[in-house]
């Protein structure tokens, strides 16, 4: 199944599978989508990331891996159109940020 533009934008903007750690790079979106669509997709991804950052994680007994899963579950509930790979990219970023 082909990945949709929003999911691909999450993956590309974060560098999932490209870089060894999450690095937000809008240039990857411009190359993949052209400047106009890239701007729109970057705004969407940043909104997703802002929403995920607002998740209140109760760290009592919560492992880093579980926190990443919880963030991905939240993103999936709010943005059901995102692919599993995009959700893994979000989880990857969350776990990296909390290390």
C-alpha positions as CSV (number, residue, x, y, z in Angstrom):
1,X,0.0,0.0,0.0
2,X,1.5,3.4,-0.9
3,X,2.1,5.8,1.9
4,X,0.1,9.0,1.8
5,X,1.6,12.5,1.7
6,X,0.9,13.3,5.4
7,X,2.6,10.1,6.6
8,X,5.5,10.5,4.3
9,X,5.9,14.1,5.5
10,X,6.1,13.0,9.1
11,X,8.8,10.4,8.2
12,X,10.8,12.8,6.0
13,X,10.6,15.8,8.3
14,X,11.8,13.8,11.2
15,X,14.4,11.9,9.2
16,X,13.0,8.5,10.3
17,X,15.1,5.8,8.6
18,X,17.4,8.5,7.2
19,X,19.2,9.9,10.2
20,X,20.5,8.3,13.4
21,X,18.4,10.7,15.5
22,X,15.4,12.9,14.9
23,X,16.4,16.0,13.0
24,X,13.7,18.2,11.7
25,X,14.7,19.3,8.2
26,X,12.1,21.1,6.0
27,X,14.4,20.8,3.0
28,X,13.6,17.1,2.7
29,X,9.9,18.1,2.3
30,X,10.7,20.7,-0.3
31,X,12.7,18.2,-2.4
32,X,10.0,15.5,-2.1
33,X,6.9,17.7,-2.5
34,X,7.9,21.0,-4.0
35,X,7.9,24.3,-2.0
36,X,4.1,24.9,-1.9
37,X,2.9,21.5,-0.7
38,X,6.0,21.2,1.5
39,X,5.0,24.3,3.5
40,X,1.5,22.9,4.0
41,X,2.7,19.5,5.0
42,X,5.3,20.9,7.4
43,X,2.6,22.9,9.2
44,X,0.6,19.7,9.5
45,X,3.5,17.7,10.9
46,X,4.4,20.5,13.4
47,X,0.8,20.5,14.6
48,X,0.9,16.7,15.1
49,X,4.2,17.1,17.0
50,X,2.8,20.0,19.1
51,X,-0.3,17.9,20.0
52,X,1.9,14.9,20.9
53,X,4.1,17.1,23.1
54,X,1.0,18.2,25.0
55,X,0.2,14.6,26.0
56,X,0.3,14.4,29.8
57,X,2.5,11.3,30.5
58,X,2.2,10.0,34.0
59,X,5.7,8.6,34.3
60,X,4.9,6.6,37.4
61,X,5.9,3.1,36.4
62,X,6.1,4.1,32.7
63,X,9.1,3.0,30.7
64,X,10.6,5.2,27.9
65,X,9.3,2.6,25.4
66,X,5.8,2.7,26.9
67,X,5.8,6.5,26.7
68,X,6.6,6.3,23.0
69,X,3.8,3.8,22.5
70,X,1.4,6.0,24.4
71,X,2.4,9.0,22.3
72,X,1.9,7.0,19.1
73,X,-1.5,5.8,20.3
74,X,-2.5,9.4,21.0
75,X,-1.4,10.4,17.5
76,X,-3.2,7.5,16.0
77,X,-6.4,8.5,17.8
78,X,-6.2,12.1,16.8
79,X,-4.8,11.5,13.2
80,X,-6.1,8.1,12.1
81,X,-4.9,8.7,8.6
82,X,-1.2,8.4,9.6
83,X,0.5,5.1,8.7
84,X,2.1,2.7,11.1
85,X,5.5,3.9,9.9
86,X,4.6,7.5,10.6
87,X,3.5,6.6,14.1
88,X,6.7,4.8,14.7
89,X,8.6,7.9,13.6
90,X,6.6,9.9,16.2
91,X,7.3,7.3,18.9
92,X,11.0,7.5,17.9
93,X,11.1,11.2,18.3
94,X,9.3,11.2,21.7
95,X,11.6,8.5,23.1
96,X,14.6,10.4,21.8
97,X,13.4,13.7,23.3
98,X,12.9,12.1,26.7
99,X,16.3,10.4,27.0
